[in-house]
Amino acid sequence: MAKFNVDGIQNVEVSKKLPPQMSPSEQLALMQRYTDTHRACADLSKEEREVRCLRVLYPALLRRMEPGDLFLGRLDFLPIGFGCVTSLGGVGHYCVFGKLKAMRETLPTEEEKQQLDALYQYWLDHDCKTIYCNEVLIDDVIGRFIDCETPLIATARLSGMMLDYEALLSGGVDGLRARIDAGAAANGENAFYAASRQALDLFCTCAEHLRGEALEAAKTAEGPRAAQLNAMAAVLANIQHGAPKTFPEALQLFWLYALMAGVINYGRLDDLLGPYLAADLETGRLTEDEAYEYVKCLWRMIENRRTTVNGRIIVGGRGRKHPREADVFLRLAMRAATELRYVEPQFTLRVTKDMPEEIWDSALEALGRGATYPTLYNDDVNVPAVAYAMRVDEKTAEQYVPFGCGEYVIAGQSTGTPNTCINLLKLLEIALNEGIDPMDGKDKSDGVPLAPAGELHTFEELWAQYTRLLDHYLDLSIHAQVHSYEVMRRQVSFLFTSLLMDDCIARGKAVLDGGVRYLGGTNETYGNINTSDALWAIKDLVYDQKKYTLPQLVAAANADFAGAEDIRTALWKCDKYGNDLDTADGMADRLYQFVANGVRDRGIAAGMQYYLIVISNNQLNTEWGRRTAASLDGRHAGQYMNPANNPQGGANTHGPTAMLNSLAKFDARLHGASVQNIKFATPFFRENREKIKAMFKTYFARGGCHLMVTVIDHGVLEDAVAHPERYPDLIVRVSGFSAVFVNLEPDIQQELMSRVMYE
């Protein structure tokens, strides 16, 4: 069994969570009831155990409303509970051991502390992710997410689920009950159907609980707020049965269900909610100002969940059923993203070549104000690319949606959880050092035979050695991905999620029991461009120019270039990706093709619908960089690696058009998302907005799939480092997410500042 730290952090948490409203003693009591229920249900079906445990949590975890709320539903998350993702607690029946241990010091009595210790011990054997780690991790080879010592890290989670909320809104709760009954009539009654009905009963219990809270608050409220609260109570009564008829009803039904399902990305809300919004505006049930207040409330609700890298709202693009009505919501959402300047939701615009100029201009206006949103996804490239990558038809592919740091899923039809991450740069260093990681001196070859650098007489021999090690780690990654689903399948059914995923009800099976239509996954790759730049530099300096030997370069890097600054300078001056050069860009594409095809082919061979690489980063490029030795692109030991599919900071020197040309060269059909960043100085962006718009359109026409734009005043990041108290609300785009700059760790701030600013 591999050694790992169960108390360690398990996800990126830049956005600090709101403290629970319950006292520590109240939290402990609730976690004790949950644990007792979990223990008592050991001999029941996993579906019955899940729903009984959920009854302990809900409505107990519902937070009290805030003064400006126009619909209801806020949740607390405790160190023990039930969930889908580590961003909000954990996965399945979970325990976040580090947070539970930290809570110990807040308890007032020794008896309670001992009670907490007993819970800790129980969950060591029952936490879903810990069970997975015990079965999959390998010392020095596969580490726990986020353990940056190993070349491959893995976890168990059901991240990025985008539910079919239209199936909920079209018939309401009663409509779902009817679908369950029809499925049971066709397939026979089973534990999944029985527990699903109980889950819907629990949803109605929570809606009634919130209704009571609204009515109670209305008793002491005055004027318009009293009327609002009574209207909210009426909405909460209505959504317990039939289909919503108004925008407030549709919004409340969608939101409360999303909370109880534990999902943290929300999909194409313009197409979902736009028809209700447009109808209310046309009939006069809502004024535009009132509608905008609801949208702002949605933004606040999502921001308050503090998931850091999630909270996706997607608008625009191909495949919308109600484009005219959807654009009504789009325009209000664009206004909210521009004015509110929150780090969440991750507001996302899917663009097409025929998108109205008005929408282009409003997007650029938001970006020019420093909002970091919307992120831009090119449907003209992405729809056919997703169809090929995921092996679906283009009509299905039109329903692709990005989540989290950028990974794609098919809304309501597929999983796409990135339960594996691989450090391509660390693997190159291991391949050049006979299996030894120069950062810590440990053998991480996992038995793959590797020749000394001096015996690699041609570049193709070096390439063969590196890719042989890569192949082995890609084999490990597909096993880890598949097994993550197996461990979760044994433990839980994710009932609320399963009810809104095709084809769970029709098949009578939970999402991981064979219910989901397309079982997919993704493997996040890091250090891609550092690796390809290093490979090009080796080819150029060793095998083409014969300026150095490979052992000379390896020895210099292993010493972090101490006494060999001339070698580091020569490496850094070699052609670099991001400058529209066939040399470095060609090497980057060769590596990309090898890794992307290798991952995709392994997923198909394993029986998955798709398993694809994702070229993203969630600041893991910096965290993994801390534990990655100096590299042969001229990067120092411990320094951040390149972000996503972008050049290493400072390497792109030929201007924005050249960089975008490099970014567009990868075949988008082979990945499950690729994140692209570009940064402009505010005056330059504002003065050249039409030219920049034309440049973006050209980039998309040439095959660019995605773009995230940061617009910021020159020198402001440096000043924020020196005087953080002046910049409490400075929002920056890290890569797959935005964050308050002063909340980031120093080396992550340095990585952001290293990126070339066009001015």
N, C-alpha and C positions, 0 to 999 in steps of 0.2 A: 504494500500500500504506500502510495506517495506521501511525502510529508508536505503539508500546506497549512497555512495559518487561517483557521476558520474565523478569527477575529478581524482579518484584514478587510480593507474596503473592497466593494464589489461592483462599483460603477462610478462614473464621473459625477460629482456633486458640486458643481460650481455655485448653483443657485441653492441657497440654504433653505431648508424646509421650515415651514411655520411650526412653532411648538404645539403639541397636542393641547386641546382644551381640558382634557381630564388631568387630574393630579397624578403624580407617580403611583400613589397607592391605588387609585382607581384603574390606572392602566394595568398594574400588576394583577388586580382582581380579574379584569377582563381576560388577560392572557392566561391566567390560571383556569378560568372557565373554558376557554378555547382548548387548552391542553387536555383538560379532563375529558372534554367531549371527544377530542381526537383519540385519546387512549381508549375510551369506552366503546368507540365505534370500530375497533380494530377488526372485528369479525364480520362487519357489514360490507356491502358493496362499496367501491370507491365513490360511486355517485351519491349514495345515501350518506356516507361519511362527509362528503364535501358539503352537501346542502345543510346537514345538521351543524357543521362548523360555521357555515355562513350565517346561520341564524343567530349564533353567538355574537358575531361581529356587527350585524345590521339589525336594527338601525343604531346600535350603540355607538358606532364610529362616526355617525353623521354630526358634523360641526353645526354650531348655531349660525344663523344667517348674519350677514353683514348689513349695515344700514342702507346701502345703495342697491342691494340685490333686487333684480326684477324677476328672476327665477331662482329656484333653490337647489342645493346639492353641493355641499363641501364635505370632504372626508379627512379624518385623521388616519395615520398609519402608525402602527406600533411595531416594536421589534419582533413580535410573534403574530402571525396571522395567515391570511390567504391572499395570493396575488398571481399575476402573470409575469411581472417584470421586476427586476431589482431596483429600477428607478423609484418605485413606490413599494418599498418593503422587500418583497422577495417573490419567489416563484413557487406555485403550489402551496402546500402547507410549509411555511417557512419560519426560520428564525434568523435574524440578523445579529449574529453573536457579539460583534463588537459594540453595537448600539445597546444590546441587552446588558452587556457587562458595564458599559458606561452609566447606564441607568441605575445600577446598584447603589452608587454613592448618593443618589437623590432620595432614596427610601429612608423613612424616619426611624424604623425599628430594625433590630438585629433579626427578629423573626421574619420580617419581610425580605431581608437580604438573603437569608437561608432559603426562603421560598423561591426567590429568583434563581439562586444557585441550582436548585433542583430542576427548575424549568430548563436552565442551560444544559444540564446533563441529559435530560430527556430528549431535547431536540438535536443533540449531537448524533443521535441514531435515526432521527425522523425528518430533519430538514431536507427538502428535495434536492437542493443544490449540493449539499454536503454528501448525500448518497451518490450523486453523479460524480463528484470529484474523487471519492474513494474508489469508484469503479474505472475511471478513465485516466486520471493524471499519472504521469510518469516522471520521476525525479530527474531534473535537469533537461527534460525533453518537452513535456506538456505541463504547463503551469496553470494555476487557477486565475481566472479573470479577476483582478488585474494584477498579475505577477510578472514583472518585467525582466526576470532573470532568464526565462526560457524563450526559445525561438517561436513556440506555438503556445497559445493560451486558449482555454476552452471553458464554457459555462453551460448551464441549463437555464433557459428562459423562453417564454413565448412572446417575444418582443415584436412590435410593429404590426400587430393585428389591426386591420381596417375592416370594420364590420359592415354588414349589409343593412344599414339603418333604414333603407327604403322598405325592406321587408317588415320592419317594425312599424314604421309610420303608415304604411299602406292599409294595415288592418288593426293597428294598435295591439294591446296585450291580448284581447280576445281573438284577434286574427292569428297570433302566434299559437294560442291554445288550440285553435281549430286545425292549424297545420300539424301540431303534435298529435292530435287525435287522428287525423288522416294518416300520418306516418305509422302510428300504432296499429291502425286498422289494416294497413298494407303489410307491415312487417311483423306484427305481433307485439304485445306489450313487453317492455323490458325495463331494466333499471334506469337507463338513460331517459326514456320518456317519463317515467314516474318522477324522477328527480327534477326534470325540466319543468314539469308542472309546479312542483314545490318552489323552484327558483322564481317562477313568475308570481306565485303567491307572495314570496318574500319581497319582490319588487313592489307589489301593491301595498304591502305593509309599510315599506319605507316611504312610498308616496303619501300614504295616509298619515304617517308620523310627521312629515314635512307640512302637510295640510294643517294638522293640528297646531304646529308651531306658527304658521302664518295667521291662523284665526286667533290664536292667543295674542300675538303681537298686535293684531288689528284692534284689539280691545282698548289698548292704551295709546294707539297712534292717533294722529290728528290730520284732518284735511286730506289732501291728495294721497298721502302715504297710507292712510287707512283704506282708502278705495283700492289702492294698488295691492295691498296685502289680501284684501278680500277677493280680488280678482285672481291673485296667485293661488289662493286656496281653491277657488273654483276650477282653475286649470289642473291642479293636482288631483282633484276629484275626477275630472274628465279623463285624464290619461290612464286611469286604472282599468279602463275598459276599451272603448272603441277608438277608431282612428282619429288623430288630431284634425281639427278643422281650421285652426288659426296658427299664425306664426308663433305666439307665445306657447301654445300647446305643443306644437312640433318641436320647438326648442327645448322645452322642459322634458318632454318624453325622451328625446335623443340624449340630452345631457345626463339625466339620472341613470339611464341604462348604461351609458359609457362609464360612469363612475362605478357602478356595481359590477360591470364586466372587468374593471381594472385596466382598460385600454387607455393609452395616453397619446394616441394620434387619431385624428377625427375625419380625415378623408375629404371628399369633394362636397363641402358644405354649401357651396353656391347652388349646385344642382339638387341637393337634398332639401334645403330650406328656402331656396329662391321662390318656388311656386307659392308657398304659404305667405312669404313676405310680400311678393308682388300682389297677391290677391287682397291682403289686408290694406295695402296702400291704395289699391284701385277702388276698394269699397269704402274707404275712409275709416276703417276700424283702427288704423294707425296713421299718424302723420310721419313724415320722413324723420323729423327730429326724434319722435318716440321710437321709431325703428332703430335709429342710430344708437339710442341709449341701450337697447337690447343687445346690439352688437358689441358695444363697449363693455357691457356686463359680461358677455361671453369671453372677451379678451381678459378681463380681470379674473374670471373663474379659472381660466387655463393658466394664467400667470401664477396664480396662487397655488397651483399644484406643484410647481417648482421641480419639474422633471429634467431641467437643463437642456437635454439634447432632443426633446420630443415636442409634443403639442402641435403637430402639423395640421394646418387648415389649407386645403388646396382649392384653387379656383382656376377657371379658364380651361382651354384645351379641347381636344377632340373627344367625341363620344358622350357629350352631355345630352341628356334627354330634353332638357328645358333651357336652351341657351338664352332666350330672351329674358326669362324670369331669373335665371341664374346670374345674369349680369347685373340685376338689381342688387342682389346680395354682394356681388363682387365689388361694386363701386363703394358701398358702405364699408366693406371689409378693407379696401384699399385706404380709405380715409382713416379708419381706426389704426391700421398699421403705421400710417404716416404720423398721426397725431399722438398716439399713446406711447410709442417707443419702448415697449416691453421687450424682454429677451424671449419671451414666449407669448403667444403661439408662434411657431415657425411658419410664417405666412408665405405661401408658395404659389407662384403663377406659372401655369402651363401655357406656353406661347406657341403660335403657329404663324406661318408666313403670311396669312391673311388676317391676323389679329388686328382689330381697329387701332388706328393711330392714337385715339383717345386713351386707350388702355395702356399702350406703350408709354405715352407721355406721363400718365399718372404714376406708372411704376417708376420711371426715371425721376419723377419729382420726389417720390418717397425716398428713393435711394440718395438723391442729391441732398436731402435734409439729414442724412446720416442715420436713417432708420435701420439699415442693413437688410430690410425687407422691401419687396418680395424677392425670394430666390427664384431664379428663372430656369425652367425646364423646357426643352425644345421638343415638342410633340412630333414634328416632322421627321426627326431622327429617332426619338425614343419609342414611338409606337411600333414601327416595323422592327426596331432592335429588340424590344421586349418580346414581340411575337416569335422571333427566332430564338432568343436566349431561353425563354421559358417554354418554348414548343407549344404555342397556342396560336389561334387565328388572330388577325388584326382587330376584329371587332372586340374580342376578349381583351386584347392588349390595350385597347383604348381606355380600359378601366385601370391601368397601372397607376399607382400612387406612391410617391416617396414617403418614407417615414424616418424618424430618428435622424441619423447622420446622413441620410440620403438613399438608403436601400429601397428597392422597389418591391411591392407586392401587387397582386390583383385584388382590388377591393372586394371583400366578401367572398373570395374564392381561393386565396392561397395564403400559406405561411411564407415567411421569408427571413426567419430569425437568424441573425449573425451570431451563432454560438461558437464560432472559431475565429481566431485572429492570428496572422502569421507575420513574422518580422523577416522580410526578404534580405535585409542588409546583414542582420546578425548571422543568417545562414551562409551568406557569402564569406563572411569572416571566418566562420567555422570551417567552411570548405577549403579555405586558404591556409588553415593552421592544423591540418591533419585531425580535424574533429574537435579541437580545443577552442573554447570561447576565450579570446584574449582578455576579455573584461574581467573574468574571474578564475581563469585557468582550469575550468571544468570541461570534461569530455561530453559533448552534446551531439555526437554523431549518431547515437543510438545504434551502433554497430555497423554503420555504412562504411565500407573501406574507402579511405581517402589517401591519395599519394601526397608526398611533400611538395611544396611549391616548386622546388628546384627540378622536379621531374615532369612538370607540365610544360612541354617544349613548344607547344603551339597554343594559340588562343582557343582552338576547337577542343583541345584536350582539357584546358581550364573550364570551358563551357560544359563539357561532358561531365566533369567532376562536380561542378556546382549543381547542374540540373539533376544528377543522380541523387544528391542529397535532398534537393527540392522535391523530387518525386517521392522519396520516402516520407517526407513531412506532409506532402499532400495526401498520401495514403493515410497517415495518422489523422489528418484533419477531417476527412470524410467519415472515418470511423467515429471520431468524437462528435461530429454533427449528428449523425444518425442515432448514436447512442443517447444523445441529449433528449431526443424525442421519445426514445424507448423508456428512459427513466421517468420522465414526466407522465407518459402514458400509463405506467404502472401505478402511479400515485394518485392522479386526479383526472377529471374530465373537463375542467374549465367550462362549466355549464353555461354561464351567461354568454361567453364568447361563442361556444358551439351553436347556440340557438340562432345566431345571425351569421353563420358561415355555411355556404353551400358545400356539400350536400348533407349536412349532419342530420337534420330532421328527416329528410327523405330517406336516408340510409339507416336511421335509428342508431347512429354512432356518434360519439364525441369526436372533437376535431382531430385528435391524435390517435383515435381508435380506428381510423379509416374513414372518418366522416368528411374531412376536408377534401374539396375537389382536387386541388393541386398542392401536394406536399413539397414545399421548396425550402431552401436555406441559402445562406450566404457566408462567405469567408472574407473577412476584412483583411486587406493587405497593407503593409506599412513599409516605408523605406524604399518604395519602388524606384523612385527617381535617383536617390542616392546610389542605389545598387546599379542601375543602368549607367549612370555617369561614371561610377567606379569601373565597371566593365569596359566602357569605352576608353577610359584613361589607361587601363592596363593594356588594352589592345594597341593603343596609339604609342605609349611610351616604351613598352616592353617588346611587343612583337612586330610593330611597324617601324618605329624609329630606332629601336634597340638602344635607347638612351640609358635605361636601367634594366636590371634583372628583376624577375618577379620576387625572389627572396629579399632583394634590397627593399622593394616597396613594402612587402609584408613586415619586415623588421622595423622599418620606419614607422609604419602605422601602429604596430604593437607597442612602440615606445611613445605613442602620441606625438610623433615627429620631433621629439627632443633631439637636438643636434642635427636635424635633417629638415630644416625649414625650406631648403632649396627643393627637396622632393615634394613637400606639401604645396609649395608655390607652383611647381610644375604640374602637379595633379589638378590644382584649382584652375589653372590657366587652360587646361584641355577643354575642348568643346563641351558645352553643357546643354542639356535639354531646356527648352523654353526660349530658344533663340532662332527657331525655324531653320535648324541645320540638319541636313540629312544624316550626318555622322552620329551625333548624340541622340537625335530623335529616332533614327533607325535602330539603334541599340535598345532604346526604351521600348520601341514597338516589338522587337524580337523577344525581349523578356516578358512583356505584356502578353503576347500571343502564347508563349509557352505556359505561363502560369494560368491565364484565363481558360485556355483550352483544357489544360490538365485538370483544373477544378471542375469545369463543366462536364467533362467526360466521366470523371469519377462519380459525380452525382447521378448521372444517367445510369451508369453501371450498377450503382447501389440501389436502383429502383425509385429514386426520387424524380419528381417532375422536373426539378432544376436545382442545381447547386452552383452558385456563381460567385465570382470575386466581386468585392466592393472596394473601390479605391477611395476611401473616405478617411477622415480622422476626427476624433473627438477629444483632441489634445493628447491622445495616446502616442502620437508621433514624438511629442516632447517627453512624455513619461518613459516610453520605451527607449528613446534616445539617451536618457540618463544612464541606462544600463547596457549601452551598445558602444563598443570600442571605436577608436578612430577608423575612418574608412578611406578607401583609395579614390574618393572624389575630392579629398582635401578637407573633409569634415573632421573636427577634433573629437576625441573621446568624451562621451557624456553629453555632447551637444545634441540639440533637437535634430530630428530627421525632417526630410521635406514633408510639407503638408499635402496629403491626398495625392492628386495628380498634378501638383504644381511643382515648379523648380525649388531647389534649396534656396533659402533666402539670399538674395544678392547675386544669384547665378544668371538670371535673365537680364541681359544688358542691351538687347536690340529693340526695345520698345514694345508697346502693348500689342500691336498687330502681329509681330513675330511670335510673341508668347501665345496668343490665341491660335495662331496657325499650328504651333506645336501641340497644343491641347486637343485640336480637332483631328489629329492623325490616328488616334486609336480607334479601332473598329468597335463601335458601341454595341454591336450584336453579341459581344462576348462577355459583357459584364452586367452586373445587377445594379449598377450606379457608379458614377465617377464624379467626384466633387472637384469643381474648378473655382479658384478664387482670383479676383483681380482688385487692385487698390488704386484709388485716384485721390489726388489732392482736391479739396472742395472747390477752389476757384477754377482749376483746370476743368473739372467735371461740369461746372455750371456754364462756363464760357464756351465749351465745346460739346454741349449736350447733343446737338443734332449729328455731329460727326461721330460721337461715341455711339449713338443709336444706330447709325449706319454701320459702324464697325461691328457691333453686336449682331446685327442682322446678317452681315456677311459671314461672321464666325458660325452662326447657326446654319446658314446655307451651305457652308463647307463641311458640315458634319459635327459641329459642336453640340454636345448634348445638354450642357448645364452651365450655369454661371451664377456665382455669388459675388456681389459687388459691395466693396467698402468704400465709402466716401468720407474723408476726414481731413481736418485742417493740418497743414504741415507742422510738425513739431509738437502736436498736442499729445501724442502718446508718450514722448520723452518727458514732457512737462508733467503728465499724469503720474509717471514713475517717481519723479522728484517731489511732486505735491499732490498725493492722492486725495487729500481732503478737498481739493478744488473740483474733483471730477466724480462725484458719487453716482452720476447717472450716465457716464460715457459708455455707450454700447458699441461693441466691436464684433466683427464676424471672426470667430476662431477658425472654423471650417464647417463641420456639419452642424454647428450651432452658434448662436450669439451669446454674449456674456457681458456683464459689467466689467470693464477692463481692470479696474482696481481690485476686483475680487480674484483675479487670476494670479497664479504663482509666478515668481519673478522670471524663471526661464521660459515660461509660456508667453509672458509679456515680451521677452526678448525675441522669441521666434516671430511674433506678430510684427514687431518693429523691423525685423530683418527683411520682411517681404518688400519687394520693390514697389515704390509709390510712383505712379505716373503723374507728372506735373509739368 
